[in-house]
Amino acid sequence: MVSNTLLLVNENSSRADSTVLTSAIETLESAGITVNCQITHSAQEVAQLINRYQSSVDLITVMGGDGTVNTALEPVIKARRPLGVLPTGTGNDFARSIGIGTDIEKAAEAIVRDKRKQVSVGSVNGNYFLNAAHIGLGASASEQLDPGLKSLAGVLAYPISVLAAFRRNKRFAVKVESHDWQQTFRVMHVAVANGRFFGGGHLVDQSASLYDDNLRLFCLERFPWWKFFFLALTLRIGLVRYTDHVNYKSAQHFEVATKRPMSIVIDGENIGTTPACFKNCPSLLEVIAGNM
């Protein structure tokens, strides 16, 4: 049972107001959990706080969205502590993937229940990620995502940004290798997913799970703009790999190369450029889970 937790709060998260924070802390403390609450302002500060308090807590809890969770990921892994999530972001895809959902009170109750699961973590060029990595159209949309639109449109902000970037995006050649096969595609977007959800509740694939040892790779060919909305629907329900213009692969490891360096974005953060080495790291992270 959890006896104490470090609670890291991203004050800029879309739903992390004082009322929500107070309610979550009260739920934890009423169950006998000591809460060390720290407001964070940067990735460096998150890492410093985890390093400072890791030996005095048995759980590290993050209140924020996917970007905040991803910021804490590597320090949490190094600290060898389980991770709890109080989802106050826009998409909250990792919280959905571990069965927490988007209800903060239920997330706090899950921490009280202390149901722990070992989940896989993705890695690209040595950078850990939980949900998905993007190259091409999706990366351009993430980099150009307007904070005002994100605040106003919520989970619709990402597909709106993708649609806006669609006509500006050009096709590119990508070479993919994995184990005993290799293939070259002419595409406008490449996504490699580790989790079950991405992009604000879109289902990676109906078989996707944080329990298995495989990453899912999607290479999206150019398609007529009017098919965008149909494709968005298949993304929402996890059937995109069965549609035209999509090449799908599942493996533990992918090597991805492009003719010119292209940005790689993981959970909204640009972490470098291609070429890229993607790996699945099974059972690397222990989390407080809901109904997975």
Residue pairs with C-beta under 8 A, 6 or more apart in sequence:
1 114
2 33
2 58
2 59
2 84
2 111
2 112
2 114
2 288
3 32
3 33
3 34
3 58
4 33
4 34
4 35
4 36
4 56
4 57
4 58
4 59
5 28
5 33
5 34
5 35
5 36
5 57
5 58
5 59
5 60
5 61
5 84
5 111
6 36
6 38
6 49
6 50
6 53
6 54
6 57
6 59
6 60
6 61
7 24
7 25
7 28
7 35
7 36
7 37
7 38
7 61
7 62
7 63
7 86
8 38
8 40
8 46
8 49
8 50
8 60
8 61
8 62
8 63
8 64
8 68
8 72
9 16
9 21
9 37
9 38
9 39
9 40
9 63
9 64
10 16
10 40
10 62
10 63
10 64
10 65
10 68
10 88
11 39
11 40
11 41
13 63
13 64
13 65
13 68
13 88
13 89
14 65
14 88
14 89
14 90
14 150
14 151
14 154
15 88
15 89
15 104
16 63
16 64
16 88
20 88
20 104
21 37
21 63
23 104
23 105
23 108
24 63
24 86
24 104
24 105
24 107
24 108
25 35
25 37
27 105
27 108
27 109
27 112
28 35
28 108
28 111
28 112
29 35
31 112
33 111
33 112
36 53
36 56
36 57
38 49
38 53
40 46
40 49
40 68
43 71
46 68
46 71
46 72
46 75
47 74
47 75
50 60
50 72
50 75
50 76
50 79
51 75
51 79
54 60
54 79
54 81
57 81
58 81
58 82
59 81
59 82
59 83
59 84
59 111
59 288
60 72
60 76
60 79
60 81
60 82
60 83
60 84
61 83
61 84
61 85
61 86
61 111
61 288
62 68
62 69
62 72
62 83
62 84
62 85
62 86
63 86
63 88
63 104
64 86
64 87
64 88
64 89
65 87
65 88
65 89
65 90
65 91
65 92
66 89
66 91
66 92
66 93
66 94
66 130
66 131
66 267
66 268
67 89
67 267
67 268
67 269
68 89
69 83
69 85
69 94
69 95
69 130
69 267
70 128
70 129
70 130
70 131
70 266
70 267
70 268
70 269
72 83
73 83
73 121
73 128
73 129
73 130
73 285
74 128
76 83
76 285
77 121
77 128
77 284
77 285
81 286
82 116
82 286
82 287
82 288
83 285
83 286
83 287
83 288
84 107
84 110
84 111
84 287
84 288
85 94
85 95
85 98
85 100
85 107
85 287
85 288
86 104
86 107
86 108
87 95
87 100
87 101
87 102
87 104
87 107
88 104
90 150
90 154
90 155
90 157
90 200
91 155
91 158
91 197
91 198
91 199
91 200
91 201
92 100
92 101
92 102
93 131
93 195
93 197
93 198
93 199
93 200
93 201
93 267
94 130
94 131
94 195
94 197
95 101
95 102
95 107
96 102
96 196
96 197
96 201
97 119
97 130
97 131
97 195
97 196
97 197
97 210
97 292
98 117
98 119
98 210
98 287
98 288
98 289
98 290
98 292
99 289
99 290
99 291
99 292
100 106
100 107
100 110
100 288
100 289
100 290
101 107
101 290
106 290
107 290
110 288
110 289
110 290
111 288
114 288
115 288
115 289
115 290
116 286
116 287
116 288
116 289
117 210
117 211
117 286
117 287
117 289
117 292
118 283
118 284
118 285
118 286
119 210
119 211
119 283
119 284
119 285
119 286
119 287
119 289
120 194
120 210
120 211
120 212
120 213
120 280
120 281
120 282
120 283
120 284
120 285
121 128
121 129
121 130
121 194
121 280
121 281
121 284
121 285
122 128
122 129
122 130
122 133
122 192
122 193
122 194
122 215
122 266
122 278
122 279
122 280
122 281
123 129
123 278
123 279
123 280
123 281
124 133
124 192
124 264
124 266
124 271
124 276
124 277
124 278
124 279
125 264
125 271
125 272
125 276
125 277
127 266
127 271
127 272
128 281
129 194
129 266
129 267
130 194
130 195
130 267
131 193
131 194
131 195
131 197
131 198
131 266
131 267
132 191
132 192
132 193
132 194
132 195
132 198
132 199
132 204
132 266
132 267
133 191
133 192
133 193
133 264
133 265
133 266
133 276
133 278
134 142
134 189
134 190
134 191
134 264
134 265
134 266
135 174
135 189
135 190
135 191
135 256
135 258
135 262
135 263
135 264
135 265
135 274
135 276
136 169
136 172
136 187
136 188
136 189
136 190
136 220
136 262
137 162
137 165
137 166
137 169
137 188
137 189
137 220
138 162
138 189
138 191
138 199
138 265
139 262
139 263
139 264
139 265
139 270
140 165
140 168
140 169
140 263
141 158
141 161
141 162
141 164
141 165
142 158
142 161
142 265
142 268
142 270
143 263
143 265
143 270
144 161
144 164
144 165
145 157
145 158
145 161
145 268
146 157
146 161
149 157
149 160
149 161
150 157
153 160
154 200
155 200
155 201
156 200
157 200
158 199
158 200
159 199
159 200
159 232
163 228
166 225
166 228
167 225
169 188
169 189
170 188
171 186
171 187
171 188
171 221
171 222
172 186
172 187
172 188
172 258
172 259
172 260
172 262
173 184
173 185
173 186
173 187
173 258
173 259
174 184
174 185
174 187
174 190
174 219
174 256
174 257
174 258
175 182
175 183
175 184
175 256
175 257
175 258
176 182
176 183
176 184
176 185
176 217
176 219
176 249
176 254
176 255
176 256
177 254
177 255
177 257
178 249
178 251
178 253
178 254
178 255
179 251
179 253
183 247
185 219
185 221
185 247
186 221
186 222
187 219
187 220
187 221
187 222
187 247
188 220
188 221
188 222
189 218
189 219
189 220
190 217
190 218
190 219
190 220
190 256
191 198
191 217
191 218
191 220
192 215
192 216
192 217
192 218
192 254
192 256
192 278
193 204
193 205
193 208
193 215
193 216
193 217
193 218
194 210
194 215
194 280
195 204
195 208
195 210
196 203
196 204
196 208
196 209
196 210
197 203
197 204
198 204
199 235
201 236
202 235
202 236
203 235
203 236
203 237
203 238
204 216
204 238
205 216
205 238
205 240
205 241
205 248
206 237
206 238
206 239
208 216
208 238
209 292
210 292
211 292
213 252
213 280
213 282
214 250
214 251
214 252
214 280
215 250
215 251
215 252
215 253
215 254
215 278
215 279
215 280
216 241
216 248
216 249
216 250
217 248
217 249
217 250
217 251
217 254
217 278
218 240
218 241
218 246
218 247
218 248
219 246
219 247
219 248
219 249
220 245
220 246
221 245
221 246
221 247
222 245
223 231
223 244
223 245
227 245
230 243
231 240
231 243
231 245
234 240
234 242
234 243
240 246
240 248
241 248
252 279
252 280
253 277
253 278
253 279
253 280
254 276
254 277
254 278
255 275
255 276
255 277
255 278
256 274
256 275
256 276
256 277
256 278
257 274
257 275
257 276
258 274
258 275
261 273
261 274
262 273
262 274
263 270
263 272
263 273
264 270
264 271
264 272
264 273
264 274
264 276
265 271
